[in-house]
Amino acid sequence: MGASSLTSINIPEGVTSIGSSAFLGATSLTSITIPDSVTSIGNKAFQNATNLTDITIPDTAALGENLFNGLDLSNITIHCAGVLAQCQANIRAAGYDDDTYNMVQAPYSKKQADGSRAYYGANGKLTGFTGKRIYTVEEARQAVEAAGTDTVNFRIRYK
């Protein structure tokens, strides 16, 4: 990947694995969001992606070895999409000590047995939330400006 100027990646739902060395040396990459459909992330997937500061991982993903070699983990925030203790256990199993990284709980959704999705925040399941939010044009504009990039996606519906 190396010479790409891509700074942010949102891997689409339905992707089940990220291969070994997938983002090796992607020095322009600063953030990546991995959906809960991903069940495995290969060895050295983010090695030498030296500007990576923000990553969201699902608690169900098995993590390969040497994921973050060449990175300063104290500068990275790992957002756990799922049970925080499980994300921490997965990172430890990949060879990283708890004191070498910053992990926070992220809002997330999980596919249910009936095919629907349940939505969770830092304090547990969100009731009455369907996952669909209608933004005003002004809210959308403010979100894009706050993000500072073109990585904010909206579906706009006119009345």
C-alpha positions, -999 to 999 in steps of 0.1 A, spaced: 0 0 0 29 24 9 25 54 -14 -12 58 -11 -26 91 3 -57 73 18 -60 85 54 -92 67 66 -108 33 59 -142 20 69 -142 -17 60 -177 -26 48 -200 -50 68 -198 -85 54 -160 -86 51 -149 -116 72 -111 -113 74 -82 -89 69 -52 -107 55 -16 -107 67 2 -75 59 -30 -59 45 -20 -23 55 17 -29 60 36 4 55 4 24 49 20 55 63 -8 79 53 -34 58 71 -46 75 104 -78 57 111 -95 24 103 -129 10 113 -134 -28 112 -170 -41 114 -181 -70 136 -184 -93 106 -145 -95 106 -135 -126 126 -98 -126 119 -70 -101 113 -38 -115 99 -2 -111 111 14 -78 106 -18 -63 93 -9 -27 104 28 -30 107 47 2 100 14 21 94 33 47 114 6 75 114 -22 52 126 -38 68 156 -74 55 157 -86 19 151 -120 3 158 -119 -35 162 -147 -60 170 -144 -81 201 -150 -112 181 -119 -109 159 -90 -133 164 -58 -111 161 -26 -122 144 8 -116 157 29 -85 152 -1 -64 142 13 -31 154 51 -36 149 68 -4 141 41 17 158 40 37 190 9 21 207 8 49 233 -3 72 204 -31 49 192 -66 47 205 -82 13 201 -120 15 201 -136 -18 211 -168 -26 193 -181 -52 217 -172 -64 252 -142 -44 264 -127 -73 284 -128 -95 253 -110 -69 232 -84 -66 258 -79 -104 260 -76 -105 222 -49 -78 222 -30 -96 250 -32 -129 231 -17 -110 201 13 -102 223 6 -67 236 6 -58 273 -23 -38 287 0 -8 296 12 -3 260 -21 8 244 -52 29 250 -85 11 247 -119 26 250 -155 13 246 -170 23 213 -207 23 203 -214 -8 183 -241 -30 168 -243 -68 168 -263 -90 144 -289 -110 164 -300 -145 157 -332 -133 140 -311 -112 116 -319 -78 132 -292 -56 148 -290 -46 184 -272 -13 192 -250 -8 222 -233 22 238 -207 24 266 -234 16 292 -250 -13 275 -278 -20 251 -297 10 236 -334 5 237 -357 20 211 -327 28 188 -330 15 153 -296 27 141 -311 51 117 -307 88 123 -320 116 103 -297 146 102 -306 181 93 -285 196 66 -269 219 92 -260 189 114 -245 171 84 -224 202 76 -211 205 111 -202 168 113 -182 170 81 -164 202 93 -157 186 127 -143 155 111 -120 175 89 -121 149 62 -145 134 37 -149 102 58 -183 111 72 -211 94 53 -247 105 53 -278 95 35 -298 127 29 -336 125 25 -355 156 14 -390 162 26 
